[in-house]
Amino acid sequence: MEELVTKKFGADKWKASLRCAGLPDNKAFMTTADVPDSEVLAIMKGIGQAASLSSDQVMEAFGDYWSTVYAPDIYKVYFDKAKGAKELLLNLDQIHVTMTKSMKGAAPPHFTYESPAPNVLIMHYESPRGLVALMPALIRGVAKYYKEKVTVTTTGNSLRAQFS
């Protein structure tokens, strides 16, 4: 989030976002640290306040940036290995397990899948964290990365991705 806000809005907006979140404006986050959900949500709210964005706009910007810039860089091997968005998403559960093994206290979401048609993927999100609201933007970002079109709908903790 820091990289996104700093690049898109400037370092001052990032510091303002942290202050709006009730955090010190010099707070540093390690990429290998598990950030408490309360801080993540507070920072997202702070970004909205500092950058005059709605919560949906913040989630969409984060999902797009994470899935098209940040994740393809740090998880390059997984993005290169997948032939498309659906394939990467089908591997997301295993990617989370592999990437968080060394992160003390990490609690990545767990996914189970259904594929009722070749161009449809249903992902069942399982996590006490309750961050399913971030998933549609992340899925749209993954599809954008692979230059695919997708429509995402959410019903409870299930996400339906229709690729076209």
Biotite code that builds the C-alpha atoms (Angstrom):
import biotite.structure as struc

atoms = struc.array([
    struc.Atom([0.000, 0.000, 0.000], chain_id="A", res_id=1, res_name="MET", atom_name="CA", element="C"),
    struc.Atom([2.845, 2.357, 0.804], chain_id="A", res_id=2, res_name="GLU", atom_name="CA", element="C"),
    struc.Atom([4.393, 1.879, -2.624], chain_id="A", res_id=3, res_name="GLU", atom_name="CA", element="C"),
    struc.Atom([1.042, 2.439, -4.342], chain_id="A", res_id=4, res_name="LEU", atom_name="CA", element="C"),
    struc.Atom([0.197, 5.621, -2.421], chain_id="A", res_id=5, res_name="VAL", atom_name="CA", element="C"),
    struc.Atom([3.707, 7.037, -2.678], chain_id="A", res_id=6, res_name="THR", atom_name="CA", element="C"),
    struc.Atom([3.917, 6.468, -6.436], chain_id="A", res_id=7, res_name="LYS", atom_name="CA", element="C"),
    struc.Atom([0.374, 7.567, -7.229], chain_id="A", res_id=8, res_name="LYS", atom_name="CA", element="C"),
    struc.Atom([-0.160, 10.410, -4.744], chain_id="A", res_id=9, res_name="PHE", atom_name="CA", element="C"),
    struc.Atom([3.222, 11.207, -3.192], chain_id="A", res_id=10, res_name="GLY", atom_name="CA", element="C"),
    struc.Atom([5.043, 10.526, 0.060], chain_id="A", res_id=11, res_name="ALA", atom_name="CA", element="C"),
    struc.Atom([3.100, 13.247, 1.870], chain_id="A", res_id=12, res_name="ASP", atom_name="CA", element="C"),
    struc.Atom([-0.186, 11.432, 1.189], chain_id="A", res_id=13, res_name="LYS", atom_name="CA", element="C"),
    struc.Atom([1.262, 8.211, 2.593], chain_id="A", res_id=14, res_name="TRP", atom_name="CA", element="C"),
    struc.Atom([2.283, 9.996, 5.794], chain_id="A", res_id=15, res_name="LYS", atom_name="CA", element="C"),
    struc.Atom([-1.151, 11.621, 5.962], chain_id="A", res_id=16, res_name="ALA", atom_name="CA", element="C"),
    struc.Atom([-2.764, 8.213, 5.428], chain_id="A", res_id=17, res_name="SER", atom_name="CA", element="C"),
    struc.Atom([-0.861, 6.797, 8.398], chain_id="A", res_id=18, res_name="LEU", atom_name="CA", element="C"),
    struc.Atom([-1.811, 9.755, 10.579], chain_id="A", res_id=19, res_name="ARG", atom_name="CA", element="C"),
    struc.Atom([-5.475, 9.377, 9.564], chain_id="A", res_id=20, res_name="CYS", atom_name="CA", element="C"),
    struc.Atom([-5.169, 5.709, 10.542], chain_id="A", res_id=21, res_name="ALA", atom_name="CA", element="C"),
    struc.Atom([-3.924, 6.703, 13.992], chain_id="A", res_id=22, res_name="GLY", atom_name="CA", element="C"),
    struc.Atom([-0.396, 5.460, 13.296], chain_id="A", res_id=23, res_name="LEU", atom_name="CA", element="C"),
    struc.Atom([2.927, 7.308, 13.431], chain_id="A", res_id=24, res_name="PRO", atom_name="CA", element="C"),
    struc.Atom([3.694, 8.825, 10.016], chain_id="A", res_id=25, res_name="ASP", atom_name="CA", element="C"),
    struc.Atom([7.117, 7.149, 10.029], chain_id="A", res_id=26, res_name="ASN", atom_name="CA", element="C"),
    struc.Atom([5.794, 3.629, 10.723], chain_id="A", res_id=27, res_name="LYS", atom_name="CA", element="C"),
    struc.Atom([7.670, 1.070, 8.627], chain_id="A", res_id=28, res_name="ALA", atom_name="CA", element="C"),
    struc.Atom([6.312, -2.267, 7.481], chain_id="A", res_id=29, res_name="PHE", atom_name="CA", element="C"),
    struc.Atom([8.408, -5.278, 6.518], chain_id="A", res_id=30, res_name="MET", atom_name="CA", element="C"),
    struc.Atom([7.256, -7.229, 3.463], chain_id="A", res_id=31, res_name="THR", atom_name="CA", element="C"),
    struc.Atom([7.698, -10.455, 5.418], chain_id="A", res_id=32, res_name="THR", atom_name="CA", element="C"),
    struc.Atom([5.668, -9.268, 8.422], chain_id="A", res_id=33, res_name="ALA", atom_name="CA", element="C"),
    struc.Atom([2.047, -10.144, 9.025], chain_id="A", res_id=34, res_name="ASP", atom_name="CA", element="C"),
    struc.Atom([0.311, -6.794, 9.554], chain_id="A", res_id=35, res_name="VAL", atom_name="CA", element="C"),
    struc.Atom([-2.720, -6.962, 11.863], chain_id="A", res_id=36, res_name="PRO", atom_name="CA", element="C"),
    struc.Atom([-6.039, -6.662, 10.029], chain_id="A", res_id=37, res_name="ASP", atom_name="CA", element="C"),
    struc.Atom([-7.032, -3.735, 12.209], chain_id="A", res_id=38, res_name="SER", atom_name="CA", element="C"),
    struc.Atom([-4.015, -1.776, 10.924], chain_id="A", res_id=39, res_name="GLU", atom_name="CA", element="C"),
    struc.Atom([-4.643, -2.780, 7.307], chain_id="A", res_id=40, res_name="VAL", atom_name="CA", element="C"),
    struc.Atom([-8.249, -1.617, 7.510], chain_id="A", res_id=41, res_name="LEU", atom_name="CA", element="C"),
    struc.Atom([-7.298, 1.581, 9.350], chain_id="A", res_id=42, res_name="ALA", atom_name="CA", element="C"),
    struc.Atom([-4.648, 2.367, 6.730], chain_id="A", res_id=43, res_name="ILE", atom_name="CA", element="C"),
    struc.Atom([-7.096, 1.752, 3.883], chain_id="A", res_id=44, res_name="MET", atom_name="CA", element="C"),
    struc.Atom([-9.546, 4.118, 5.571], chain_id="A", res_id=45, res_name="LYS", atom_name="CA", element="C"),
    struc.Atom([-6.701, 6.603, 6.091], chain_id="A", res_id=46, res_name="GLY", atom_name="CA", element="C"),
    struc.Atom([-5.765, 6.414, 2.411], chain_id="A", res_id=47, res_name="ILE", atom_name="CA", element="C"),
    struc.Atom([-9.355, 7.200, 1.499], chain_id="A", res_id=48, res_name="GLY", atom_name="CA", element="C"),
    struc.Atom([-9.366, 10.230, 3.770], chain_id="A", res_id=49, res_name="GLN", atom_name="CA", element="C"),
    struc.Atom([-5.945, 11.507, 2.709], chain_id="A", res_id=50, res_name="ALA", atom_name="CA", element="C"),
    struc.Atom([-6.508, 10.965, -1.030], chain_id="A", res_id=51, res_name="ALA", atom_name="CA", element="C"),
    struc.Atom([-10.255, 11.780, -1.093], chain_id="A", res_id=52, res_name="SER", atom_name="CA", element="C"),
    struc.Atom([-11.202, 8.291, -2.303], chain_id="A", res_id=53, res_name="LEU", atom_name="CA", element="C"),
    struc.Atom([-14.137, 6.072, -1.401], chain_id="A", res_id=54, res_name="SER", atom_name="CA", element="C"),
    struc.Atom([-13.410, 2.722, 0.249], chain_id="A", res_id=55, res_name="SER", atom_name="CA", element="C"),
    struc.Atom([-14.340, 1.014, -3.052], chain_id="A", res_id=56, res_name="ASP", atom_name="CA", element="C"),
    struc.Atom([-11.844, 3.209, -4.917], chain_id="A", res_id=57, res_name="GLN", atom_name="CA", element="C"),
    struc.Atom([-9.114, 2.385, -2.392], chain_id="A", res_id=58, res_name="VAL", atom_name="CA", element="C"),
    struc.Atom([-9.789, -1.353, -2.699], chain_id="A", res_id=59, res_name="MET", atom_name="CA", element="C"),
    struc.Atom([-9.855, -1.151, -6.507], chain_id="A", res_id=60, res_name="GLU", atom_name="CA", element="C"),
    struc.Atom([-6.579, 0.803, -6.623], chain_id="A", res_id=61, res_name="ALA", atom_name="CA", element="C"),
    struc.Atom([-4.941, -1.644, -4.219], chain_id="A", res_id=62, res_name="PHE", atom_name="CA", element="C"),
    struc.Atom([-6.225, -4.710, -6.088], chain_id="A", res_id=63, res_name="GLY", atom_name="CA", element="C"),
    struc.Atom([-5.043, -3.332, -9.402], chain_id="A", res_id=64, res_name="ASP", atom_name="CA", element="C"),
    struc.Atom([-1.603, -2.312, -8.113], chain_id="A", res_id=65, res_name="TYR", atom_name="CA", element="C"),
    struc.Atom([-1.038, -5.498, -6.120], chain_id="A", res_id=66, res_name="TRP", atom_name="CA", element="C"),
    struc.Atom([-2.039, -7.757, -9.010], chain_id="A", res_id=67, res_name="SER", atom_name="CA", element="C"),
    struc.Atom([-0.423, -5.909, -11.914], chain_id="A", res_id=68, res_name="THR", atom_name="CA", element="C"),
    struc.Atom([2.749, -4.425, -10.386], chain_id="A", res_id=69, res_name="VAL", atom_name="CA", element="C"),
    struc.Atom([3.719, -5.625, -6.923], chain_id="A", res_id=70, res_name="TYR", atom_name="CA", element="C"),
    struc.Atom([2.794, -9.335, -6.867], chain_id="A", res_id=71, res_name="ALA", atom_name="CA", element="C"),
    struc.Atom([4.114, -10.088, -10.385], chain_id="A", res_id=72, res_name="PRO", atom_name="CA", element="C"),
    struc.Atom([7.454, -8.723, -9.218], chain_id="A", res_id=73, res_name="ASP", atom_name="CA", element="C"),
    struc.Atom([7.785, -10.552, -5.899], chain_id="A", res_id=74, res_name="ILE", atom_name="CA", element="C"),
    struc.Atom([5.909, -13.692, -6.984], chain_id="A", res_id=75, res_name="TYR", atom_name="CA", element="C"),
    struc.Atom([7.248, -13.663, -10.542], chain_id="A", res_id=76, res_name="LYS", atom_name="CA", element="C"),
    struc.Atom([7.720, -17.424, -10.756], chain_id="A", res_id=77, res_name="VAL", atom_name="CA", element="C"),
    struc.Atom([4.010, -18.030, -10.119], chain_id="A", res_id=78, res_name="TYR", atom_name="CA", element="C"),
    struc.Atom([2.846, -15.377, -12.580], chain_id="A", res_id=79, res_name="PHE", atom_name="CA", element="C"),
    struc.Atom([5.239, -16.646, -15.265], chain_id="A", res_id=80, res_name="ASP", atom_name="CA", element="C"),
    struc.Atom([4.205, -20.263, -14.723], chain_id="A", res_id=81, res_name="LYS", atom_name="CA", element="C"),
    struc.Atom([0.453, -19.619, -15.100], chain_id="A", res_id=82, res_name="ALA", atom_name="CA", element="C"),
    struc.Atom([-0.929, -19.369, -18.626], chain_id="A", res_id=83, res_name="LYS", atom_name="CA", element="C"),
    struc.Atom([-3.745, -17.067, -17.551], chain_id="A", res_id=84, res_name="GLY", atom_name="CA", element="C"),
    struc.Atom([-5.752, -15.557, -14.725], chain_id="A", res_id=85, res_name="ALA", atom_name="CA", element="C"),
    struc.Atom([-7.857, -18.619, -14.007], chain_id="A", res_id=86, res_name="LYS", atom_name="CA", element="C"),
    struc.Atom([-4.781, -20.831, -13.701], chain_id="A", res_id=87, res_name="GLU", atom_name="CA", element="C"),
    struc.Atom([-3.053, -18.414, -11.318], chain_id="A", res_id=88, res_name="LEU", atom_name="CA", element="C"),
    struc.Atom([-6.204, -18.087, -9.198], chain_id="A", res_id=89, res_name="LEU", atom_name="CA", element="C"),
    struc.Atom([-6.552, -21.882, -9.036], chain_id="A", res_id=90, res_name="LEU", atom_name="CA", element="C"),
    struc.Atom([-3.033, -21.967, -7.548], chain_id="A", res_id=91, res_name="ASN", atom_name="CA", element="C"),
    struc.Atom([-3.640, -19.107, -5.099], chain_id="A", res_id=92, res_name="LEU", atom_name="CA", element="C"),
    struc.Atom([-4.308, -21.358, -2.112], chain_id="A", res_id=93, res_name="ASP", atom_name="CA", element="C"),
    struc.Atom([-1.002, -23.200, -2.585], chain_id="A", res_id=94, res_name="GLN", atom_name="CA", element="C"),
    struc.Atom([0.867, -19.938, -3.269], chain_id="A", res_id=95, res_name="ILE", atom_name="CA", element="C"),
    struc.Atom([-0.389, -18.561, 0.057], chain_id="A", res_id=96, res_name="HIS", atom_name="CA", element="C"),
    struc.Atom([0.715, -21.705, 1.921], chain_id="A", res_id=97, res_name="VAL", atom_name="CA", element="C"),
    struc.Atom([4.171, -21.660, 0.333], chain_id="A", res_id=98, res_name="THR", atom_name="CA", element="C"),
    struc.Atom([4.794, -17.925, 0.700], chain_id="A", res_id=99, res_name="MET", atom_name="CA", element="C"),
    struc.Atom([3.688, -17.660, 4.328], chain_id="A", res_id=100, res_name="THR", atom_name="CA", element="C"),
    struc.Atom([5.523, -20.677, 5.762], chain_id="A", res_id=101, res_name="LYS", atom_name="CA", element="C"),
    struc.Atom([8.279, -18.442, 7.116], chain_id="A", res_id=102, res_name="SER", atom_name="CA", element="C"),
    struc.Atom([5.947, -15.666, 8.334], chain_id="A", res_id=103, res_name="MET", atom_name="CA", element="C"),
    struc.Atom([5.325, -16.078, 12.044], chain_id="A", res_id=104, res_name="LYS", atom_name="CA", element="C"),
    struc.Atom([1.630, -15.758, 12.824], chain_id="A", res_id=105, res_name="GLY", atom_name="CA", element="C"),
    struc.Atom([0.575, -15.473, 9.176], chain_id="A", res_id=106, res_name="ALA", atom_name="CA", element="C"),
    struc.Atom([-3.029, -16.433, 8.547], chain_id="A", res_id=107, res_name="ALA", atom_name="CA", element="C"),
    struc.Atom([-3.570, -16.437, 4.793], chain_id="A", res_id=108, res_name="PRO", atom_name="CA", element="C"),
    struc.Atom([-7.044, -17.144, 3.478], chain_id="A", res_id=109, res_name="PRO", atom_name="CA", element="C"),
    struc.Atom([-7.872, -20.618, 2.265], chain_id="A", res_id=110, res_name="HIS", atom_name="CA", element="C"),
    struc.Atom([-9.705, -21.202, -1.008], chain_id="A", res_id=111, res_name="PHE", atom_name="CA", element="C"),
    struc.Atom([-11.687, -24.066, -2.408], chain_id="A", res_id=112, res_name="THR", atom_name="CA", element="C"),
    struc.Atom([-12.739, -23.980, -6.031], chain_id="A", res_id=113, res_name="TYR", atom_name="CA", element="C"),
    struc.Atom([-15.430, -24.968, -8.484], chain_id="A", res_id=114, res_name="GLU", atom_name="CA", element="C"),
    struc.Atom([-15.243, -24.604, -12.236], chain_id="A", res_id=115, res_name="SER", atom_name="CA", element="C"),
    struc.Atom([-18.724, -25.225, -13.632], chain_id="A", res_id=116, res_name="PRO", atom_name="CA", element="C"),
    struc.Atom([-17.630, -24.074, -17.105], chain_id="A", res_id=117, res_name="ALA", atom_name="CA", element="C"),
    struc.Atom([-14.264, -23.498, -18.821], chain_id="A", res_id=118, res_name="PRO", atom_name="CA", element="C"),
    struc.Atom([-14.606, -19.712, -18.507], chain_id="A", res_id=119, res_name="ASN", atom_name="CA", element="C"),
    struc.Atom([-16.036, -19.671, -14.955], chain_id="A", res_id=120, res_name="VAL", atom_name="CA", element="C"),
    struc.Atom([-14.257, -20.006, -11.624], chain_id="A", res_id=121, res_name="LEU", atom_name="CA", element="C"),
    struc.Atom([-16.000, -20.006, -8.280], chain_id="A", res_id=122, res_name="ILE", atom_name="CA", element="C"),
    struc.Atom([-13.696, -19.350, -5.341], chain_id="A", res_id=123, res_name="MET", atom_name="CA", element="C"),
    struc.Atom([-14.865, -20.035, -1.807], chain_id="A", res_id=124, res_name="HIS", atom_name="CA", element="C"),
    struc.Atom([-12.987, -17.747, 0.585], chain_id="A", res_id=125, res_name="TYR", atom_name="CA", element="C"),
    struc.Atom([-12.348, -19.149, 4.058], chain_id="A", res_id=126, res_name="GLU", atom_name="CA", element="C"),
    struc.Atom([-10.736, -16.937, 6.658], chain_id="A", res_id=127, res_name="SER", atom_name="CA", element="C"),
    struc.Atom([-11.621, -15.515, 10.045], chain_id="A", res_id=128, res_name="PRO", atom_name="CA", element="C"),
    struc.Atom([-10.032, -12.286, 8.799], chain_id="A", res_id=129, res_name="ARG", atom_name="CA", element="C"),
    struc.Atom([-13.108, -11.406, 6.766], chain_id="A", res_id=130, res_name="GLY", atom_name="CA", element="C"),
    struc.Atom([-11.284, -9.572, 3.980], chain_id="A", res_id=131, res_name="LEU", atom_name="CA", element="C"),
    struc.Atom([-13.330, -11.098, 1.164], chain_id="A", res_id=132, res_name="VAL", atom_name="CA", element="C"),
    struc.Atom([-14.289, -7.559, 0.069], chain_id="A", res_id=133, res_name="ALA", atom_name="CA", element="C"),
    struc.Atom([-10.745, -7.125, -1.296], chain_id="A", res_id=134, res_name="LEU", atom_name="CA", element="C"),
    struc.Atom([-10.963, -10.177, -3.540], chain_id="A", res_id=135, res_name="MET", atom_name="CA", element="C"),
    struc.Atom([-12.992, -8.781, -6.485], chain_id="A", res_id=136, res_name="PRO", atom_name="CA", element="C"),
    struc.Atom([-10.446, -6.003, -7.074], chain_id="A", res_id=137, res_name="ALA", atom_name="CA", element="C"),
    struc.Atom([-7.564, -8.475, -6.764], chain_id="A", res_id=138, res_name="LEU", atom_name="CA", element="C"),
    struc.Atom([-9.217, -10.858, -9.242], chain_id="A", res_id=139, res_name="ILE", atom_name="CA", element="C"),
    struc.Atom([-9.851, -8.007, -11.695], chain_id="A", res_id=140, res_name="ARG", atom_name="CA", element="C"),
    struc.Atom([-6.201, -7.013, -11.328], chain_id="A", res_id=141, res_name="GLY", atom_name="CA", element="C"),
    struc.Atom([-5.012, -10.563, -12.065], chain_id="A", res_id=142, res_name="VAL", atom_name="CA", element="C"),
    struc.Atom([-7.195, -10.662, -15.183], chain_id="A", res_id=143, res_name="ALA", atom_name="CA", element="C"),
    struc.Atom([-5.812, -7.273, -16.245], chain_id="A", res_id=144, res_name="LYS", atom_name="CA", element="C"),
    struc.Atom([-2.258, -8.571, -15.788], chain_id="A", res_id=145, res_name="TYR", atom_name="CA", element="C"),
    struc.Atom([-2.990, -11.437, -18.201], chain_id="A", res_id=146, res_name="TYR", atom_name="CA", element="C"),
    struc.Atom([-4.861, -9.058, -20.557], chain_id="A", res_id=147, res_name="LYS", atom_name="CA", element="C"),
    struc.Atom([-8.133, -10.872, -19.963], chain_id="A", res_id=148, res_name="GLU", atom_name="CA", element="C"),
    struc.Atom([-11.619, -9.613, -19.222], chain_id="A", res_id=149, res_name="LYS", atom_name="CA", element="C"),
    struc.Atom([-13.495, -10.765, -16.147], chain_id="A", res_id=150, res_name="VAL", atom_name="CA", element="C"),
    struc.Atom([-16.707, -10.027, -14.330], chain_id="A", res_id=151, res_name="THR", atom_name="CA", element="C"),
    struc.Atom([-16.631, -10.766, -10.613], chain_id="A", res_id=152, res_name="VAL", atom_name="CA", element="C"),
    struc.Atom([-19.642, -11.193, -8.368], chain_id="A", res_id=153, res_name="THR", atom_name="CA", element="C"),
    struc.Atom([-19.664, -11.925, -4.666], chain_id="A", res_id=154, res_name="THR", atom_name="CA", element="C"),
    struc.Atom([-22.237, -13.867, -2.705], chain_id="A", res_id=155, res_name="THR", atom_name="CA", element="C"),
    struc.Atom([-21.287, -14.152, 0.954], chain_id="A", res_id=156, res_name="GLY", atom_name="CA", element="C"),
    struc.Atom([-17.773, -15.611, 0.979], chain_id="A", res_id=157, res_name="ASN", atom_name="CA", element="C"),
    struc.Atom([-17.967, -16.974, -2.566], chain_id="A", res_id=158, res_name="SER", atom_name="CA", element="C"),
    struc.Atom([-16.651, -15.194, -5.619], chain_id="A", res_id=159, res_name="LEU", atom_name="CA", element="C"),
    struc.Atom([-17.698, -15.984, -9.171], chain_id="A", res_id=160, res_name="ARG", atom_name="CA", element="C"),
    struc.Atom([-15.265, -14.973, -11.896], chain_id="A", res_id=161, res_name="ALA", atom_name="CA", element="C"),
    struc.Atom([-16.660, -15.056, -15.442], chain_id="A", res_id=162, res_name="GLN", atom_name="CA", element="C"),
    struc.Atom([-13.874, -14.747, -18.004], chain_id="A", res_id=163, res_name="PHE", atom_name="CA", element="C"),
    struc.Atom([-14.623, -13.515, -21.529], chain_id="A", res_id=164, res_name="SER", atom_name="CA", element="C"),
])
